[in-house]
């Protein structure tokens, strides 16, 4: 699940230098890469659990969980990070 983005958590500075050499952008990218790791971890966990619920014929429950996870948590978090913190991402 989180193995594909684990290098972003272990050494975010090395991956950030692939994109830029500006110091202020590198600091921001290190934070963004850590957020990307946790996003990928929770997103892949949600996908696996949705498939498990579909196999157990609990698709109504998995759609409610997906709605809460994305629309009530992830989108407001993105607005806070993009607008309120003025990251401009």
C-alpha positions, 0 to 999 in steps of 0.5 A, a space after each residue: 500500500 504505502 510501499 510505492 511512496 515510502 521513499 518520499 517519507 524516508 528521504 523527501 529532500 532527495 526527491 525534492 531536488 529532482 524538481 528544483 534547487 531553490 531552498 524555499 521550494 525544497 522546504 515546502 516540497 519536503 512537507 508536501 511529499 510527507 503529505 503525499 505519502 499519507 494521502 497515498 497510504 489512506 487512499 490505497 487503504 480506502 480502495 482495499 477496504 471498499 473492495 472488501 466491502 463490495 465482496 461482503 455485499 456492504 457496498 452501501 457502507 463503503 460508499 458512505 465511508 468514501 463520501 466522508 473520507 473524500 468530500 467531508 475530510 479531504 476536500 476541506 483539508 485541501 482548501 485549508 492547505 491551498 488557500 488558508 495556508 497560502 501554499 498556492 498549490 
